[in-house]
Amino acid sequence: MRDVMDRLLPWWREGKPVGVGTVIATFQSAPRAPGASMLVGPDGEAVGSVSGGCVEGAVYELAEQVLDERRPALQRYGVSDDDAFAVGLTCGGIIDVFVEVIDQQTFPELGEVAADVESGQPVAVATVVEHEDESWVGRRLIVRPAGHPKAAEGGLGSERADHAVADDARGLLANGRNETLHYGPDGQRRGVGMAVFVSSYAPKPRMLVFGAIDFAAAVARLGSFLGYHVTVCDARPVFATTSRFPEADEVVVAWPHKYLAAEVAADRIDSRTVLCVLTHDPKFDVPLLEVALRLPEVAYVGAMGSRRTHDDRTKRLSEAGVTEAELARLASPIGLDLGARTPEETAVSVAAEIIALRWGGRGDRLAGVEGPIHHDPSTA
């Protein structure tokens, strides 16, 4: 719902009901991930997308029905349906879409959730999308990290269900994942009868770009476009300026290895963080990579430089005590083999490598390979 929040919130504040369709599960080559939402506004306006254009017409009609009857509905669209081509999902995928009415009556906490999302505070929304007792469907639990004054708001129908879902939702929130969870009808861990969709609104993942050069400006620009919170760090104040990096969320003047160590100590580095080392100067990048490659969990560590620079860097890191296993985590030379030459092309190469590692892609041309277009990173 994050992608349509700016349109949903004004209608909610005005007390107007909105039909909201949300992808809660996908199978095979579905074009949108769980959490993608589409709105049908009070004036009939369609906002957002659940399938990149494939089934929007069918979801729109269902949303109108849900608005009229004020009863949520869960619908599956895909090639398994007799009318797959009628609704338009011809890409071979299957999606489950939950359609509900959202207004101040059905979702009184939306204003606070939106404020958390805007300020970067972690919050998850758990919604019952299927239950053997229809009165449970549409009930919501707002979940925040343990210790928060409002760690859990709302309710699903029983204290047992609230405890089970809140615990699991915090696990998903820590990883920024959206997922449909299944329980027994009263929240039993092992059982069937209730499905709960958890939408996690975690802070943006971080991209740390080290080295205030023209390539860094292009990488920062593309990182911002991909949804990262981008920090550019360089020890040279004459180069590390906001005017040179307008797309970065912050520009820091500090020795790179000291800055990274401080961020680690402050617990601001996690498994979604990507590190792009573009200094290709041993006095900067070797101490930095000593810290980076020893971190237990980061999504990506890439370093720019020629093959000669890479060989020299590897030798220096080995002499500093970095192990073979730690060195194996380093993407160097940085990026995929796209034949990139300009800073902008190089940034695309770097972004492509980050995306491939995130989702288990191989970086091959799709026209030359067979099998699913979208990968399951858990099996990569």
C-alpha positions in Angstrom: 0.0 0.0 0.0 3.0 2.2 0.3 2.9 3.0 -3.4 -0.6 4.5 -3.2 -0.6 5.9 0.3 -0.3 9.5 -0.9 -3.7 9.2 -2.8 -5.4 7.0 -0.2 -4.7 9.2 2.8 -6.6 12.4 1.6 -9.8 10.3 0.9 -9.5 8.6 4.3 -9.1 12.0 6.0 -12.2 13.2 4.3 -14.2 10.2 5.5 -14.7 8.8 2.0 -14.6 5.0 1.5 -12.1 3.6 -0.9 -11.9 0.2 -2.5 -8.4 -1.3 -2.1 -7.2 -4.4 -3.8 -3.9 -5.8 -2.6 -1.7 -8.6 -3.9 -1.3 -11.0 -1.0 0.4 -13.9 -2.8 1.9 -14.7 -6.2 2.8 -17.9 -8.0 5.0 -18.5 -11.1 5.6 -15.3 -13.2 3.3 -12.9 -11.5 4.2 -9.3 -12.5 3.7 -7.6 -9.2 5.0 -8.6 -5.7 2.8 -9.1 -2.6 1.9 -5.7 -1.2 1.2 -4.0 -4.5 -2.1 -2.2 -4.3 -4.8 -0.6 -6.5 -7.4 1.9 -5.3 -10.9 2.6 -6.6 -11.6 6.1 -5.3 -15.0 7.6 -4.2 -15.3 9.2 -7.7 -14.5 6.0 -9.5 -10.8 6.9 -10.2 -8.4 4.0 -10.4 -5.0 4.5 -8.8 -2.1 2.0 -8.8 -1.7 -1.5 -10.1 -1.9 -5.1 -8.9 -0.7 -6.8 -12.1 1.0 -4.2 -14.4 -2.2 -3.9 -16.4 -3.3 -7.6 -16.7 -6.2 -7.9 -14.4 -6.9 -4.3 -13.3 -10.3 -4.3 -15.0 -11.5 -7.3 -13.1 -10.2 -6.0 -9.8 -11.9 -2.7 -10.5 -15.2 -4.4 -10.9 -14.7 -6.5 -7.8 -13.7 -3.3 -5.8 -17.0 -1.6 -6.9 -18.9 -4.6 -5.7 -17.0 -4.6 -2.4 -17.7 -0.9 -1.9 -21.4 -1.4 -2.6 -21.8 -4.5 -0.3 -19.0 -3.4 2.2 -17.9 -7.1 2.4 -14.2 -7.9 1.7 -13.4 -10.5 -0.9 -10.4 -12.7 -1.8 -10.0 -13.5 -5.5 -7.4 -15.6 -7.4 -6.5 -14.6 -11.0 -4.4 -16.6 -13.3 -4.0 -19.3 -15.9 -5.6 -21.9 -13.6 -9.0 -20.0 -14.1 -11.3 -20.9 -16.9 -11.5 -17.1 -17.7 -7.8 -16.4 -17.5 -7.7 -14.8 -20.9 -10.9 -12.9 -20.2 -9.3 -11.1 -17.2 -6.1 -10.7 -19.1 -3.4 -12.5 -16.9 -1.8 -14.2 -19.9 1.8 -14.0 -18.6 1.4 -17.4 -17.0 1.3 -16.2 -13.4 -1.2 -16.4 -10.6 -2.0 -13.8 -8.1 -4.3 -13.7 -5.0 -5.9 -10.2 -4.5 -7.7 -9.2 -1.3 -10.2 -6.4 -1.9 -11.6 -4.4 1.0 -13.2 -1.1 1.9 -10.8 1.3 3.7 -12.2 4.3 5.5 -12.1 5.7 9.0 -14.4 3.1 10.3 -12.6 0.0 8.9 -9.1 1.3 9.4 -9.0 4.0 12.2 -5.3 3.6 12.6 -4.4 4.5 9.0 -3.3 8.0 9.9 -0.8 6.8 12.5 0.5 4.1 10.1 1.0 6.6 7.4 2.9 8.9 9.8 5.2 6.0 10.7 5.8 5.2 7.1 6.5 8.8 6.2 9.0 9.2 9.1 10.7 5.9 8.4 9.5 4.2 11.6 9.0 0.4 11.2 5.4 -0.7 11.3 3.5 -3.7 10.0 -0.2 -4.2 9.2 -1.6 -7.7 9.7 -5.0 -8.2 8.1 -7.2 -11.3 8.2 -7.8 -12.2 4.5 -9.5 -15.6 5.0 -11.2 -17.3 7.9 -13.8 -19.9 8.5 -15.7 -17.3 10.5 -16.5 -14.5 8.0 -16.8 -12.0 10.8 -13.0 -12.2 11.3 -12.2 -11.2 7.7 -10.8 -7.7 7.4 -9.8 -7.4 11.0 -6.5 -5.8 11.5 -3.6 -5.7 13.9 -1.0 -2.9 13.8 2.4 -4.2 14.9 5.5 -2.2 15.9 8.8 -3.4 17.4 8.7 -4.8 20.9 9.0 -2.1 23.5 7.2 0.5 21.4 4.4 2.3 23.4 2.0 1.1 20.8 3.6 -2.3 20.0 0.2 -3.8 19.0 -3.0 -2.0 18.2 -6.3 -3.3 17.0 -7.2 -7.0 17.1 -7.9 -10.0 15.0 -10.5 -11.7 17.1 -8.7 -13.4 20.0 -5.8 -12.7 22.3 -4.1 -16.0 21.2 -4.3 -15.0 17.5 -3.0 -11.5 18.3 0.1 -12.8 20.1 0.9 -15.4 17.4 0.5 -13.0 14.5 2.3 -10.1 16.3 5.3 -12.3 17.0 5.5 -13.5 13.3 4.9 -10.0 12.0 7.8 -8.6 13.9 10.0 -11.2 12.2 8.8 -10.1 8.8 9.1 -6.5 9.7 12.8 -6.9 10.6 13.5 -8.1 7.1 11.1 -5.8 5.3 9.0 -8.7 3.9 5.4 -9.0 3.0 3.8 -12.4 3.3 0.6 -14.3 3.9 0.7 -16.4 7.0 -1.5 -19.4 7.9 -2.8 -20.4 11.3 -5.6 -22.4 12.9 -8.9 -20.5 13.4 -7.8 -19.2 16.8 -4.1 -18.5 15.9 -2.9 -22.0 16.4 0.7 -22.3 14.9 -0.1 -25.6 13.3 -3.5 -25.6 11.7 -5.7 -24.3 8.9 -8.6 -22.0 8.9 -7.1 -18.5 9.0 -4.9 -16.6 6.6 -3.3 -13.3 7.6 -1.5 -11.0 5.2 1.3 -9.0 6.8 2.4 -5.8 5.0 5.7 -4.6 6.4 6.7 -0.9 6.2 10.3 -1.0 7.2 12.6 1.9 6.7 14.2 2.1 3.2 17.2 -0.2 2.8 20.5 1.7 2.8 23.1 2.2 0.1 26.4 3.5 1.2 28.5 4.9 -1.6 32.2 5.6 -0.7 34.2 7.9 -2.9 32.9 11.4 -4.0 33.6 10.9 -7.8 31.4 11.2 -10.9 30.7 7.5 -10.9 29.4 7.9 -7.3 27.0 10.6 -8.4 25.5 8.2 -11.0 25.3 5.3 -8.6 23.7 7.5 -6.0 21.1 8.7 -8.5 20.2 5.2 -9.5 20.2 3.9 -5.9 17.7 6.6 -5.0 15.6 5.6 -8.0 15.6 2.0 -6.8 14.3 3.0 -3.4 17.5 3.1 -1.3 18.3 5.6 1.3 21.6 6.8 -0.2 24.6 8.0 1.8 27.8 9.3 0.0 30.9 9.3 2.2 34.4 10.7 1.4 37.2 12.1 3.6 37.7 15.1 1.3 35.4 18.0 2.1 36.0 19.8 -1.2 34.5 16.8 -3.1 31.9 15.6 -0.6 29.2 18.3 -1.0 25.5 18.2 -1.4 25.7 20.2 -4.5 27.7 17.5 -6.2 25.3 14.8 -5.0 21.8 16.2 -5.0 20.1 12.8 -5.3 21.8 11.5 -2.1 19.9 11.6 1.1 23.0 12.6 3.0 26.6 13.4 2.2 29.1 12.7 5.0 32.7 14.0 5.3 34.6 11.3 7.2 37.2 8.6 6.7 35.2 5.8 5.1 36.3 3.0 7.4 35.7 5.1 10.5 32.3 6.1 9.3 31.3 2.5 8.5 32.5 1.2 11.9 30.5 3.9 13.6 27.4 3.0 11.7 27.9 -0.7 12.6 28.3 0.3 16.3 25.1 2.3 16.1 23.2 -0.7 14.7 22.4 1.1 11.4 23.7 -1.6 9.1 21.5 -4.6 8.4 21.1 -7.5 5.9 19.5 -5.2 3.3 22.4 -2.7 3.2 24.5 -2.5 0.1 28.1 -1.0 0.1 29.6 0.4 -3.1 33.3 1.2 -2.7 34.3 3.5 -5.6 37.4 5.1 -4.2 39.9 2.7 -5.9 42.6 4.2 -3.7 44.3 1.8 -1.3 44.6 4.2 1.6 40.8 4.5 1.6 39.4 1.3 0.3 41.6 -1.3 2.0 40.8 -0.2 5.6 37.2 0.2 4.5 36.9 -3.3 3.0 38.6 -4.8 6.1 35.5 -3.6 8.0 33.0 -4.3 5.3 34.0 -7.9 4.5 33.9 -8.9 8.2 30.4 -7.8 8.7 28.1 -10.8 9.4 25.2 -9.5 7.3 25.1 -7.1 4.4 23.4 -7.6 1.1 26.3 -6.6 -1.1 29.9 -5.3 -1.0 31.3 -4.1 -4.4 34.5 -2.3 -5.2 35.5 -0.4 -8.3 38.8 -0.8 -10.1 40.7 -2.4 -12.9 41.7 -6.1 -12.7 45.2 -4.9 -11.7 43.7 -2.7 -9.0 41.7 -5.7 -7.8 44.7 -8.0 -7.7 46.7 -5.4 -5.7 43.7 -4.8 -3.4 43.2 -8.5 -2.8 46.9 -8.9 -1.9 46.7 -6.0 0.6 43.6 -7.3 2.2 45.1 -10.8 2.5 48.2 -9.3 4.2 45.8 -7.5 6.6 44.3 -10.8 7.7 41.1 -10.9 5.6 40.3 -14.6 5.0 39.6 -16.3 1.7 36.0 -16.8 2.7 35.7 -13.1 3.5 37.3 -12.1 0.2 34.8 -14.3 -1.6 32.1 -11.9 -0.6 33.6 -9.1 -2.5 32.2 -8.2 -5.9 35.2 -6.8 -7.7 35.6 -5.5 -10.3 32.2 -4.1 -9.4 29.1 -4.6 -11.6 27.9 -6.9 -14.4 29.6 -7.3 -17.8 27.5 -4.8 -19.8 30.3 -3.2 -21.6 29.6 0.0 -19.6 31.9 3.0 -20.2 30.2 6.2 -18.9 29.4 6.8 -15.2 25.7 6.4 -16.0 26.3 3.1 -17.8 28.5 1.9 -15.0 25.8 2.8 -12.5 23.4 0.6 -14.4 25.9 -2.2 -14.3 26.3 -1.9 -10.5 22.5 -1.7 -10.0 22.0 -4.8 -12.2 24.5 -6.8 -10.1 22.8 -5.7 -6.9 19.3 -6.7 -8.3 20.6 -10.0 -9.6 22.1 -10.9 -6.2 19.0 -9.8 -4.4 16.6 -12.0 -6.4 18.8 -14.8 -7.6 19.2 -13.7 -11.2 22.0 -14.8 -13.4 22.5 -11.7 -15.5 21.9 -13.5 -18.8 19.8 -12.2 -21.6 16.3 -13.4 -21.1 15.9 -14.0 -24.8 18.6 -16.7 -24.5 17.4 -18.6 -21.5 14.4 -20.7 -20.6 12.3 -21.0 -17.4 10.7 -18.5 -15.1 11.5 -14.8 -15.6 11.1 -14.1 -11.9 13.4 -16.0 -9.5 12.8 -17.2 -6.0 15.8 -16.0 -4.0 15.3 -18.7 -1.4 16.2 -21.4 -4.0 18.9 -19.4 -5.8 
